[in-house]
Amino acid sequence: MDNCLFCKIAKKEIPSAIVYEDEYIMAFKDINPQARCHVVIIPKDHIASDLNGINEDNAFIIGKMFIGAKKVGEILGISKTGMRLINNCGLDAHQSIAHIHIHVLGGQDMGEKIL
């Protein structure tokens, strides 16, 4: 998608602090971190909006994103102490970029509450 920020990051048209990358996904540091470690994982191919963009043809990418989250946790040294994965879906969840993505947060006690 031409105007998608995450597509531009995936194509390396916009610089980012890449933590992990493979054929299907890219993980980079969030520019507005909400925890000591805050990484965003995106598919390199545009999947519109939120989980509503997932279909039978692209559903495998969710597994790739979760494997990527595991690898990010290992790279950042937070996989043993814990991390929180967040996927905001739609306007009520304040999804700000219409390209499916997962936030990986950790490196600190995240508290008992989800929010």
Jmol script that loads the backbone (N, CA, C; Angstrom):
load data "model"
ATOM      1  N   MET A   1       0.857  -1.174   0.000  1.00  0.00           N
ATOM      2  CA  MET A   1       0.000   0.000   0.000  1.00  0.00           C
ATOM      3  C   MET A   1       0.903   1.238   0.000  1.00  0.00           C
ATOM      4  N   ASP A   2       0.613   2.172  -0.838  1.00  0.00           N
ATOM      5  CA  ASP A   2       1.471   3.332  -1.071  1.00  0.00           C
ATOM      6  C   ASP A   2       1.636   4.258   0.134  1.00  0.00           C
ATOM      7  N   ASN A   3       0.576   4.510   0.874  1.00  0.00           N
ATOM      8  CA  ASN A   3       0.641   5.483   1.969  1.00  0.00           C
ATOM      9  C   ASN A   3       0.823   4.850   3.350  1.00  0.00           C
ATOM     10  N   CYS A   4       1.036   3.559   3.401  1.00  0.00           N
ATOM     11  CA  CYS A   4       1.135   2.860   4.683  1.00  0.00           C
ATOM     12  C   CYS A   4       2.536   3.029   5.276  1.00  0.00           C
ATOM     13  N   LEU A   5       2.593   3.592   6.470  1.00  0.00           N
ATOM     14  CA  LEU A   5       3.861   3.800   7.168  1.00  0.00           C
ATOM     15  C   LEU A   5       4.621   2.492   7.353  1.00  0.00           C
ATOM     16  N   PHE A   6       3.927   1.439   7.777  1.00  0.00           N
ATOM     17  CA  PHE A   6       4.604   0.173   8.022  1.00  0.00           C
ATOM     18  C   PHE A   6       5.098  -0.469   6.724  1.00  0.00           C
ATOM     19  N   CYS A   7       4.383  -0.291   5.632  1.00  0.00           N
ATOM     20  CA  CYS A   7       4.869  -0.796   4.336  1.00  0.00           C
ATOM     21  C   CYS A   7       6.156  -0.069   3.950  1.00  0.00           C
ATOM     22  N   LYS A   8       6.204   1.224   4.203  1.00  0.00           N
ATOM     23  CA  LYS A   8       7.411   1.997   3.889  1.00  0.00           C
ATOM     24  C   LYS A   8       8.586   1.556   4.764  1.00  0.00           C
ATOM     25  N   ILE A   9       8.312   1.234   6.023  1.00  0.00           N
ATOM     26  CA  ILE A   9       9.370   0.715   6.903  1.00  0.00           C
ATOM     27  C   ILE A   9       9.825  -0.649   6.411  1.00  0.00           C
ATOM     28  N   ALA A  10       8.884  -1.515   6.022  1.00  0.00           N
ATOM     29  CA  ALA A  10       9.228  -2.851   5.537  1.00  0.00           C
ATOM     30  C   ALA A  10      10.081  -2.785   4.269  1.00  0.00           C
ATOM     31  N   LYS A  11       9.820  -1.781   3.436  1.00  0.00           N
ATOM     32  CA  LYS A  11      10.601  -1.604   2.199  1.00  0.00           C
ATOM     33  C   LYS A  11      11.893  -0.820   2.441  1.00  0.00           C
ATOM     34  N   LYS A  12      12.091  -0.434   3.702  1.00  0.00           N
ATOM     35  CA  LYS A  12      13.271   0.338   4.127  1.00  0.00           C
ATOM     36  C   LYS A  12      13.350   1.702   3.443  1.00  0.00           C
ATOM     37  N   GLU A  13      12.176   2.235   3.126  1.00  0.00           N
ATOM     38  CA  GLU A  13      12.088   3.608   2.621  1.00  0.00           C
ATOM     39  C   GLU A  13      12.149   4.600   3.775  1.00  0.00           C
ATOM     40  N   ILE A  14      11.773   4.124   4.961  1.00  0.00           N
ATOM     41  CA  ILE A  14      11.847   4.903   6.201  1.00  0.00           C
ATOM     42  C   ILE A  14      12.758   4.125   7.140  1.00  0.00           C
ATOM     43  N   PRO A  15      13.782   4.770   7.695  1.00  0.00           N
ATOM     44  CA  PRO A  15      14.700   4.038   8.582  1.00  0.00           C
ATOM     45  C   PRO A  15      14.024   3.614   9.882  1.00  0.00           C
ATOM     46  N   SER A  16      14.486   2.487  10.403  1.00  0.00           N
ATOM     47  CA  SER A  16      13.999   2.002  11.692  1.00  0.00           C
ATOM     48  C   SER A  16      15.118   1.232  12.365  1.00  0.00           C
ATOM     49  N   ALA A  17      14.974   1.052  13.658  1.00  0.00           N
ATOM     50  CA  ALA A  17      15.948   0.276  14.431  1.00  0.00           C
ATOM     51  C   ALA A  17      15.483  -1.179  14.422  1.00  0.00           C
ATOM     52  N   ILE A  18      15.935  -1.921  13.423  1.00  0.00           N
ATOM     53  CA  ILE A  18      15.489  -3.299  13.233  1.00  0.00           C
ATOM     54  C   ILE A  18      16.121  -4.198  14.293  1.00  0.00           C
ATOM     55  N   VAL A  19      15.260  -4.986  14.934  1.00  0.00           N
ATOM     56  CA  VAL A  19      15.692  -5.944  15.954  1.00  0.00           C
ATOM     57  C   VAL A  19      15.777  -7.346  15.358  1.00  0.00           C
ATOM     58  N   TYR A  20      14.832  -7.667  14.474  1.00  0.00           N
ATOM     59  CA  TYR A  20      14.785  -8.986  13.839  1.00  0.00           C
ATOM     60  C   TYR A  20      14.090  -8.846  12.489  1.00  0.00           C
ATOM     61  N   GLU A  21      14.531  -9.671  11.537  1.00  0.00           N
ATOM     62  CA  GLU A  21      13.909  -9.658  10.218  1.00  0.00           C
ATOM     63  C   GLU A  21      14.113 -11.016   9.573  1.00  0.00           C
ATOM     64  N   ASP A  22      13.080 -11.471   8.874  1.00  0.00           N
ATOM     65  CA  ASP A  22      13.211 -12.654   8.045  1.00  0.00           C
ATOM     66  C   ASP A  22      12.459 -12.411   6.744  1.00  0.00           C
ATOM     67  N   GLU A  23      12.185 -13.452   6.014  1.00  0.00           N
ATOM     68  CA  GLU A  23      11.533 -13.319   4.707  1.00  0.00           C
ATOM     69  C   GLU A  23      10.132 -12.721   4.802  1.00  0.00           C
ATOM     70  N   TYR A  24       9.433 -12.970   5.920  1.00  0.00           N
ATOM     71  CA  TYR A  24       8.025 -12.611   6.040  1.00  0.00           C
ATOM     72  C   TYR A  24       7.724 -11.429   6.953  1.00  0.00           C
ATOM     73  N   ILE A  25       8.554 -11.236   7.968  1.00  0.00           N
ATOM     74  CA  ILE A  25       8.241 -10.219   8.983  1.00  0.00           C
ATOM     75  C   ILE A  25       9.441  -9.329   9.267  1.00  0.00           C
ATOM     76  N   MET A  26       9.144  -8.229   9.930  1.00  0.00           N
ATOM     77  CA  MET A  26      10.183  -7.324  10.411  1.00  0.00           C
ATOM     78  C   MET A  26       9.784  -6.880  11.817  1.00  0.00           C
ATOM     79  N   ALA A  27      10.771  -6.794  12.699  1.00  0.00           N
ATOM     80  CA  ALA A  27      10.559  -6.320  14.063  1.00  0.00           C
ATOM     81  C   ALA A  27      11.502  -5.156  14.304  1.00  0.00           C
ATOM     82  N   PHE A  28      10.952  -4.049  14.788  1.00  0.00           N
ATOM     83  CA  PHE A  28      11.756  -2.847  14.997  1.00  0.00           C
ATOM     84  C   PHE A  28      11.308  -2.146  16.270  1.00  0.00           C
ATOM     85  N   LYS A  29      12.217  -1.342  16.826  1.00  0.00           N
ATOM     86  CA  LYS A  29      11.911  -0.615  18.059  1.00  0.00           C
ATOM     87  C   LYS A  29      10.831   0.434  17.799  1.00  0.00           C
ATOM     88  N   ASP A  30       9.889   0.515  18.722  1.00  0.00           N
ATOM     89  CA  ASP A  30       8.825   1.516  18.640  1.00  0.00           C
ATOM     90  C   ASP A  30       9.420   2.897  18.895  1.00  0.00           C
ATOM     91  N   ILE A  31       8.996   3.887  18.124  1.00  0.00           N
ATOM     92  CA  ILE A  31       9.548   5.238  18.294  1.00  0.00           C
ATOM     93  C   ILE A  31       8.974   5.952  19.513  1.00  0.00           C
ATOM     94  N   ASN A  32       7.915   5.405  20.103  1.00  0.00           N
ATOM     95  CA  ASN A  32       7.312   5.965  21.306  1.00  0.00           C
ATOM     96  C   ASN A  32       7.146   4.838  22.328  1.00  0.00           C
ATOM     97  N   PRO A  33       8.254   4.336  22.883  1.00  0.00           N
ATOM     98  CA  PRO A  33       8.185   3.136  23.719  1.00  0.00           C
ATOM     99  C   PRO A  33       7.338   3.321  24.975  1.00  0.00           C
ATOM    100  N   GLN A  34       6.574   2.266  25.274  1.00  0.00           N
ATOM    101  CA  GLN A  34       5.719   2.243  26.456  1.00  0.00           C
ATOM    102  C   GLN A  34       6.277   1.338  27.549  1.00  0.00           C
ATOM    103  N   ALA A  35       7.456   0.790  27.316  1.00  0.00           N
ATOM    104  CA  ALA A  35       8.161  -0.048  28.291  1.00  0.00           C
ATOM    105  C   ALA A  35       9.647   0.021  27.959  1.00  0.00           C
ATOM    106  N   ARG A  36      10.478  -0.511  28.852  1.00  0.00           N
ATOM    107  CA  ARG A  36      11.932  -0.495  28.582  1.00  0.00           C
ATOM    108  C   ARG A  36      12.251  -1.136  27.241  1.00  0.00           C
ATOM    109  N   CYS A  37      11.594  -2.237  26.958  1.00  0.00           N
ATOM    110  CA  CYS A  37      11.709  -2.884  25.646  1.00  0.00           C
ATOM    111  C   CYS A  37      10.338  -2.778  24.979  1.00  0.00           C
ATOM    112  N   HIS A  38      10.298  -2.188  23.800  1.00  0.00           N
ATOM    113  CA  HIS A  38       9.043  -2.059  23.059  1.00  0.00           C
ATOM    114  C   HIS A  38       9.369  -2.183  21.578  1.00  0.00           C
ATOM    115  N   VAL A  39       8.948  -3.297  20.998  1.00  0.00           N
ATOM    116  CA  VAL A  39       9.229  -3.615  19.607  1.00  0.00           C
ATOM    117  C   VAL A  39       7.898  -3.862  18.898  1.00  0.00           C
ATOM    118  N   VAL A  40       7.820  -3.454  17.648  1.00  0.00           N
ATOM    119  CA  VAL A  40       6.647  -3.688  16.815  1.00  0.00           C
ATOM    120  C   VAL A  40       7.010  -4.740  15.779  1.00  0.00           C
ATOM    121  N   ILE A  41       6.136  -5.729  15.621  1.00  0.00           N
ATOM    122  CA  ILE A  41       6.338  -6.771  14.619  1.00  0.00           C
ATOM    123  C   ILE A  41       5.273  -6.618  13.541  1.00  0.00           C
ATOM    124  N   ILE A  42       5.731  -6.561  12.282  1.00  0.00           N
ATOM    125  CA  ILE A  42       4.815  -6.396  11.155  1.00  0.00           C
ATOM    126  C   ILE A  42       5.091  -7.467  10.101  1.00  0.00           C
ATOM    127  N   PRO A  43       4.057  -7.852   9.354  1.00  0.00           N
ATOM    128  CA  PRO A  43       4.334  -8.635   8.152  1.00  0.00           C
ATOM    129  C   PRO A  43       4.879  -7.690   7.086  1.00  0.00           C
ATOM    130  N   LYS A  44       5.787  -8.173   6.258  1.00  0.00           N
ATOM    131  CA  LYS A  44       6.339  -7.324   5.204  1.00  0.00           C
ATOM    132  C   LYS A  44       5.302  -7.018   4.132  1.00  0.00           C
ATOM    133  N   ASP A  45       4.402  -7.956   3.893  1.00  0.00           N
ATOM    134  CA  ASP A  45       3.303  -7.706   2.966  1.00  0.00           C
ATOM    135  C   ASP A  45       2.165  -7.041   3.714  1.00  0.00           C
ATOM    136  N   HIS A  46       1.522  -6.100   3.058  1.00  0.00           N
ATOM    137  CA  HIS A  46       0.434  -5.358   3.696  1.00  0.00           C
ATOM    138  C   HIS A  46      -0.767  -6.268   3.943  1.00  0.00           C
ATOM    139  N   ILE A  47      -1.188  -6.318   5.184  1.00  0.00           N
ATOM    140  CA  ILE A  47      -2.464  -6.936   5.553  1.00  0.00           C
ATOM    141  C   ILE A  47      -3.274  -5.812   6.164  1.00  0.00           C
ATOM    142  N   ALA A  48      -4.321  -5.457   5.470  1.00  0.00           N
ATOM    143  CA  ALA A  48      -5.101  -4.275   5.831  1.00  0.00           C
ATOM    144  C   ALA A  48      -5.698  -4.389   7.219  1.00  0.00           C
ATOM    145  N   SER A  49      -5.723  -3.258   7.872  1.00  0.00           N
ATOM    146  CA  SER A  49      -6.445  -3.049   9.108  1.00  0.00           C
ATOM    147  C   SER A  49      -5.962  -3.946  10.232  1.00  0.00           C
ATOM    148  N   ASP A  50      -6.833  -4.790  10.708  1.00  0.00           N
ATOM    149  CA  ASP A  50      -6.583  -5.567  11.909  1.00  0.00           C
ATOM    150  C   ASP A  50      -6.791  -7.044  11.602  1.00  0.00           C
ATOM    151  N   LEU A  51      -7.251  -7.801  12.537  1.00  0.00           N
ATOM    152  CA  LEU A  51      -7.494  -9.228  12.313  1.00  0.00           C
ATOM    153  C   LEU A  51      -8.535  -9.471  11.227  1.00  0.00           C
ATOM    154  N   ASN A  52      -9.346  -8.462  10.920  1.00  0.00           N
ATOM    155  CA  ASN A  52     -10.312  -8.612   9.837  1.00  0.00           C
ATOM    156  C   ASN A  52      -9.623  -8.777   8.489  1.00  0.00           C
ATOM    157  N   GLY A  53      -8.353  -8.422   8.395  1.00  0.00           N
ATOM    158  CA  GLY A  53      -7.606  -8.586   7.159  1.00  0.00           C
ATOM    159  C   GLY A  53      -7.036  -9.982   6.973  1.00  0.00           C
ATOM    160  N   ILE A  54      -7.156 -10.829   7.997  1.00  0.00           N
ATOM    161  CA  ILE A  54      -6.638 -12.198   7.913  1.00  0.00           C
ATOM    162  C   ILE A  54      -7.641 -13.077   7.177  1.00  0.00           C
ATOM    163  N   ASN A  55      -7.114 -13.887   6.268  1.00  0.00           N
ATOM    164  CA  ASN A  55      -7.950 -14.845   5.547  1.00  0.00           C
ATOM    165  C   ASN A  55      -7.172 -16.152   5.392  1.00  0.00           C
ATOM    166  N   GLU A  56      -7.757 -17.122   4.724  1.00  0.00           N
ATOM    167  CA  GLU A  56      -7.116 -18.431   4.566  1.00  0.00           C
ATOM    168  C   GLU A  56      -5.770 -18.338   3.856  1.00  0.00           C
ATOM    169  N   ASP A  57      -5.622 -17.386   2.958  1.00  0.00           N
ATOM    170  CA  ASP A  57      -4.387 -17.274   2.184  1.00  0.00           C
ATOM    171  C   ASP A  57      -3.223 -16.671   2.961  1.00  0.00           C
ATOM    172  N   ASN A  58      -3.518 -15.829   3.954  1.00  0.00           N
ATOM    173  CA  ASN A  58      -2.429 -15.152   4.664  1.00  0.00           C
ATOM    174  C   ASN A  58      -2.375 -15.482   6.163  1.00  0.00           C
ATOM    175  N   ALA A  59      -3.199 -16.398   6.624  1.00  0.00           N
ATOM    176  CA  ALA A  59      -3.269 -16.698   8.062  1.00  0.00           C
ATOM    177  C   ALA A  59      -1.941 -17.215   8.624  1.00  0.00           C
ATOM    178  N   PHE A  60      -1.105 -17.830   7.789  1.00  0.00           N
ATOM    179  CA  PHE A  60       0.185 -18.356   8.249  1.00  0.00           C
ATOM    180  C   PHE A  60       1.059 -17.243   8.840  1.00  0.00           C
ATOM    181  N   ILE A  61       0.824 -16.007   8.424  1.00  0.00           N
ATOM    182  CA  ILE A  61       1.672 -14.897   8.872  1.00  0.00           C
ATOM    183  C   ILE A  61       1.527 -14.659  10.385  1.00  0.00           C
ATOM    184  N   ILE A  62       0.379 -14.985  10.944  1.00  0.00           N
ATOM    185  CA  ILE A  62       0.191 -14.828  12.400  1.00  0.00           C
ATOM    186  C   ILE A  62       1.180 -15.732  13.136  1.00  0.00           C
ATOM    187  N   GLY A  63       1.335 -16.949  12.679  1.00  0.00           N
ATOM    188  CA  GLY A  63       2.329 -17.845  13.274  1.00  0.00           C
ATOM    189  C   GLY A  63       3.732 -17.301  13.129  1.00  0.00           C
ATOM    190  N   LYS A  64       4.039 -16.753  11.971  1.00  0.00           N
ATOM    191  CA  LYS A  64       5.361 -16.155  11.745  1.00  0.00           C
ATOM    192  C   LYS A  64       5.595 -14.984  12.700  1.00  0.00           C
ATOM    193  N   MET A  65       4.554 -14.190  12.947  1.00  0.00           N
ATOM    194  CA  MET A  65       4.679 -13.050  13.850  1.00  0.00           C
ATOM    195  C   MET A  65       4.929 -13.512  15.287  1.00  0.00           C
ATOM    196  N   PHE A  66       4.277 -14.602  15.711  1.00  0.00           N
ATOM    197  CA  PHE A  66       4.482 -15.099  17.065  1.00  0.00           C
ATOM    198  C   PHE A  66       5.854 -15.751  17.216  1.00  0.00           C
ATOM    199  N   ILE A  67       6.330 -16.455  16.189  1.00  0.00           N
ATOM    200  CA  ILE A  67       7.699 -16.981  16.224  1.00  0.00           C
ATOM    201  C   ILE A  67       8.674 -15.807  16.283  1.00  0.00           C
ATOM    202  N   GLY A  68       8.375 -14.743  15.537  1.00  0.00           N
ATOM    203  CA  GLY A  68       9.201 -13.532  15.579  1.00  0.00           C
ATOM    204  C   GLY A  68       9.214 -12.921  16.969  1.00  0.00           C
ATOM    205  N   ALA A  69       8.053 -12.911  17.643  1.00  0.00           N
ATOM    206  CA  ALA A  69       7.988 -12.376  19.005  1.00  0.00           C
ATOM    207  C   ALA A  69       8.875 -13.192  19.942  1.00  0.00           C
ATOM    208  N   LYS A  70       8.866 -14.498  19.774  1.00  0.00           N
ATOM    209  CA  LYS A  70       9.738 -15.364  20.588  1.00  0.00           C
ATOM    210  C   LYS A  70      11.203 -15.000  20.346  1.00  0.00           C
ATOM    211  N   LYS A  71      11.578 -14.827  19.087  1.00  0.00           N
ATOM    212  CA  LYS A  71      12.964 -14.493  18.747  1.00  0.00           C
ATOM    213  C   LYS A  71      13.337 -13.111  19.265  1.00  0.00           C
ATOM    214  N   VAL A  72      12.425 -12.154  19.182  1.00  0.00           N
ATOM    215  CA  VAL A  72      12.672 -10.814  19.716  1.00  0.00           C
ATOM    216  C   VAL A  72      12.916 -10.892  21.220  1.00  0.00           C
ATOM    217  N   GLY A  73      12.103 -11.681  21.925  1.00  0.00           N
ATOM    218  CA  GLY A  73      12.294 -11.859  23.368  1.00  0.00           C
ATOM    219  C   GLY A  73      13.665 -12.422  23.698  1.00  0.00           C
ATOM    220  N   GLU A  74      14.116 -13.374  22.884  1.00  0.00           N
ATOM    221  CA  GLU A  74      15.447 -13.953  23.092  1.00  0.00           C
ATOM    222  C   GLU A  74      16.537 -12.924  22.802  1.00  0.00           C
ATOM    223  N   ILE A  75      16.397 -12.191  21.716  1.00  0.00           N
ATOM    224  CA  ILE A  75      17.394 -11.182  21.339  1.00  0.00           C
ATOM    225  C   ILE A  75      17.507 -10.104  22.409  1.00  0.00           C
ATOM    226  N   LEU A  76      16.371  -9.660  22.935  1.00  0.00           N
ATOM    227  CA  LEU A  76      16.359  -8.585  23.934  1.00  0.00           C
ATOM    228  C   LEU A  76      16.617  -9.092  25.354  1.00  0.00           C
ATOM    229  N   GLY A  77      16.659 -10.404  25.529  1.00  0.00           N
ATOM    230  CA  GLY A  77      16.915 -10.967  26.853  1.00  0.00           C
ATOM    231  C   GLY A  77      15.731 -10.881  27.800  1.00  0.00           C
ATOM    232  N   ILE A  78      14.520 -10.854  27.252  1.00  0.00           N
ATOM    233  CA  ILE A  78      13.328 -10.743  28.105  1.00  0.00           C
ATOM    234  C   ILE A  78      12.446 -11.991  28.045  1.00  0.00           C
ATOM    235  N   SER A  79      12.851 -12.983  27.285  1.00  0.00           N
ATOM    236  CA  SER A  79      11.985 -14.155  27.109  1.00  0.00           C
ATOM    237  C   SER A  79      11.812 -14.951  28.402  1.00  0.00           C
ATOM    238  N   LYS A  80      12.796 -14.938  29.272  1.00  0.00           N
ATOM    239  CA  LYS A  80      12.685 -15.708  30.520  1.00  0.00           C
ATOM    240  C   LYS A  80      11.954 -14.950  31.615  1.00  0.00           C
ATOM    241  N   THR A  81      12.060 -13.623  31.615  1.00  0.00           N
ATOM    242  CA  THR A  81      11.393 -12.845  32.659  1.00  0.00           C
ATOM    243  C   THR A  81       9.964 -12.474  32.277  1.00  0.00           C
ATOM    244  N   GLY A  82       9.652 -12.491  31.004  1.00  0.00           N
ATOM    245  CA  GLY A  82       8.280 -12.256  30.562  1.00  0.00           C
ATOM    246  C   GLY A  82       8.154 -11.054  29.648  1.00  0.00           C
ATOM    247  N   MET A  83       7.150 -11.138  28.804  1.00  0.00           N
ATOM    248  CA  MET A  83       6.852 -10.051  27.881  1.00  0.00           C
ATOM    249  C   MET A  83       5.355 -10.055  27.602  1.00  0.00           C
ATOM    250  N   ARG A  84       4.872  -8.925  27.170  1.00  0.00           N
ATOM    251  CA  ARG A  84       3.456  -8.765  26.856  1.00  0.00           C
ATOM    252  C   ARG A  84       3.331  -8.511  25.365  1.00  0.00           C
ATOM    253  N   LEU A  85       2.419  -9.249  24.724  1.00  0.00           N
ATOM    254  CA  LEU A  85       2.124  -9.054  23.311  1.00  0.00           C
ATOM    255  C   LEU A  85       0.763  -8.385  23.197  1.00  0.00           C
ATOM    256  N   ILE A  86       0.702  -7.334  22.388  1.00  0.00           N
ATOM    257  CA  ILE A  86      -0.548  -6.586  22.227  1.00  0.00           C
ATOM    258  C   ILE A  86      -0.831  -6.416  20.741  1.00  0.00           C
ATOM    259  N   ASN A  87      -2.081  -6.686  20.359  1.00  0.00           N
ATOM    260  CA  ASN A  87      -2.553  -6.435  19.006  1.00  0.00           C
ATOM    261  C   ASN A  87      -3.809  -5.582  19.123  1.00  0.00           C
ATOM    262  N   ASN A  88      -3.694  -4.312  18.785  1.00  0.00           N
ATOM    263  CA  ASN A  88      -4.851  -3.422  18.801  1.00  0.00           C
ATOM    264  C   ASN A  88      -5.638  -3.620  17.509  1.00  0.00           C
ATOM    265  N   CYS A  89      -6.938  -3.833  17.640  1.00  0.00           N
ATOM    266  CA  CYS A  89      -7.790  -4.108  16.478  1.00  0.00           C
ATOM    267  C   CYS A  89      -8.887  -3.055  16.377  1.00  0.00           C
ATOM    268  N   GLY A  90      -8.732  -2.129  15.463  1.00  0.00           N
ATOM    269  CA  GLY A  90      -9.784  -1.170  15.165  1.00  0.00           C
ATOM    270  C   GLY A  90      -9.736   0.102  15.985  1.00  0.00           C
ATOM    271  N   LEU A  91     -10.683   0.968  15.686  1.00  0.00           N
ATOM    272  CA  LEU A  91     -10.707   2.310  16.272  1.00  0.00           C
ATOM    273  C   LEU A  91     -10.890   2.314  17.783  1.00  0.00           C
ATOM    274  N   ASP A  92     -11.796   1.484  18.305  1.00  0.00           N
ATOM    275  CA  ASP A  92     -12.028   1.471  19.754  1.00  0.00           C
ATOM    276  C   ASP A  92     -10.795   1.017  20.528  1.00  0.00           C
ATOM    277  N   ALA A  93      -9.938   0.241  19.891  1.00  0.00           N
ATOM    278  CA  ALA A  93      -8.695  -0.215  20.523  1.00  0.00           C
ATOM    279  C   ALA A  93      -7.541   0.743  20.247  1.00  0.00           C
ATOM    280  N   HIS A  94      -7.837   1.830  19.530  1.00  0.00           N
ATOM    281  CA  HIS A  94      -6.849   2.864  19.183  1.00  0.00           C
ATOM    282  C   HIS A  94      -5.735   2.337  18.289  1.00  0.00           C
ATOM    283  N   GLN A  95      -6.117   1.476  17.346  1.00  0.00           N
ATOM    284  CA  GLN A  95      -5.149   1.045  16.338  1.00  0.00           C
ATOM    285  C   GLN A  95      -4.847   2.256  15.462  1.00  0.00           C
ATOM    286  N   SER A  96      -3.592   2.668  15.443  1.00  0.00           N
ATOM    287  CA  SER A  96      -3.244   3.919  14.763  1.00  0.00           C
ATOM    288  C   SER A  96      -2.753   3.718  13.335  1.00  0.00           C
ATOM    289  N   ILE A  97      -2.306   2.516  12.991  1.00  0.00           N
ATOM    290  CA  ILE A  97      -1.824   2.238  11.635  1.00  0.00           C
ATOM    291  C   ILE A  97      -2.568   1.016  11.114  1.00  0.00           C
ATOM    292  N   ALA A  98      -3.190   1.161   9.967  1.00  0.00           N
ATOM    293  CA  ALA A  98      -4.036   0.112   9.396  1.00  0.00           C
ATOM    294  C   ALA A  98      -3.200  -0.938   8.659  1.00  0.00           C
ATOM    295  N   HIS A  99      -2.301  -1.549   9.395  1.00  0.00           N
ATOM    296  CA  HIS A  99      -1.454  -2.647   8.910  1.00  0.00           C
ATOM    297  C   HIS A  99      -1.283  -3.535  10.129  1.00  0.00           C
ATOM    298  N   ILE A 100      -1.703  -4.767  10.041  1.00  0.00           N
ATOM    299  CA  ILE A 100      -1.686  -5.628  11.227  1.00  0.00           C
ATOM    300  C   ILE A 100      -0.288  -5.650  11.848  1.00  0.00           C
ATOM    301  N   HIS A 101      -0.241  -5.582  13.176  1.00  0.00           N
ATOM    302  CA  HIS A 101       1.031  -5.577  13.879  1.00  0.00           C
ATOM    303  C   HIS A 101       0.842  -6.015  15.326  1.00  0.00           C
ATOM    304  N   ILE A 102       1.946  -6.449  15.910  1.00  0.00           N
ATOM    305  CA  ILE A 102       1.967  -6.866  17.313  1.00  0.00           C
ATOM    306  C   ILE A 102       3.017  -6.035  18.033  1.00  0.00           C
ATOM    307  N   HIS A 103       2.645  -5.536  19.202  1.00  0.00           N
ATOM    308  CA  HIS A 103       3.602  -4.853  20.074  1.00  0.00           C
ATOM    309  C   HIS A 103       4.162  -5.883  21.050  1.00  0.00           C
ATOM    310  N   VAL A 104       5.474  -5.897  21.214  1.00  0.00           N
ATOM    311  CA  VAL A 104       6.146  -6.745  22.198  1.00  0.00           C
ATOM    312  C   VAL A 104       6.721  -5.799  23.248  1.00  0.00           C
ATOM    313  N   LEU A 105       6.244  -5.930  24.481  1.00  0.00           N
ATOM    314  CA  LEU A 105       6.697  -5.060  25.568  1.00  0.00           C
ATOM    315  C   LEU A 105       7.273  -5.896  26.694  1.00  0.00           C
ATOM    316  N   GLY A 106       8.332  -5.397  27.315  1.00  0.00           N
ATOM    317  CA  GLY A 106       8.934  -6.108  28.432  1.00  0.00           C
ATOM    318  C   GLY A 106      10.129  -5.360  28.974  1.00  0.00           C
ATOM    319  N   GLY A 107      10.969  -6.110  29.695  1.00  0.00           N
ATOM    320  CA  GLY A 107      12.141  -5.512  30.315  1.00  0.00           C
ATOM    321  C   GLY A 107      11.845  -4.867  31.647  1.00  0.00           C
ATOM    322  N   GLN A 108      10.646  -5.073  32.140  1.00  0.00           N
ATOM    323  CA  GLN A 108      10.220  -4.510  33.421  1.00  0.00           C
ATOM    324  C   GLN A 108       8.975  -5.260  33.878  1.00  0.00           C
ATOM    325  N   ASP A 109       8.602  -5.077  35.131  1.00  0.00           N
ATOM    326  CA  ASP A 109       7.350  -5.637  35.633  1.00  0.00           C
ATOM    327  C   ASP A 109       6.216  -4.874  34.965  1.00  0.00           C
ATOM    328  N   MET A 110       5.393  -5.571  34.212  1.00  0.00           N
ATOM    329  CA  MET A 110       4.308  -4.946  33.453  1.00  0.00           C
ATOM    330  C   MET A 110       3.042  -4.789  34.289  1.00  0.00           C
ATOM    331  N   GLY A 111       3.038  -5.290  35.511  1.00  0.00           N
ATOM    332  CA  GLY A 111       1.868  -5.179  36.370  1.00  0.00           C
ATOM    333  C   GLY A 111       0.841  -6.253  36.059  1.00  0.00           C
ATOM    334  N   GLU A 112      -0.119  -6.386  36.948  1.00  0.00           N
ATOM    335  CA  GLU A 112      -1.139  -7.430  36.789  1.00  0.00           C
ATOM    336  C   GLU A 112      -2.216  -7.055  35.788  1.00  0.00           C
ATOM    337  N   LYS A 113      -2.494  -5.769  35.647  1.00  0.00           N
ATOM    338  CA  LYS A 113      -3.560  -5.338  34.740  1.00  0.00           C
ATOM    339  C   LYS A 113      -3.080  -5.384  33.302  1.00  0.00           C
ATOM    340  N   ILE A 114      -3.986  -5.655  32.410  1.00  0.00           N
ATOM    341  CA  ILE A 114      -3.660  -5.700  30.995  1.00  0.00           C
ATOM    342  C   ILE A 114      -3.350  -4.306  30.483  1.00  0.00           C
ATOM    343  N   LEU A 115      -4.079  -3.329  30.955  1.00  0.00           N
ATOM    344  CA  LEU A 115      -3.877  -1.949  30.500  1.00  0.00           C
ATOM    345  C   LEU A 115      -3.100  -1.138  31.516  1.00  0.00           C
TER     346      LEU A 115
END
end "model"
wireframe off; spacefill off
backbone 0.3
color backbone group
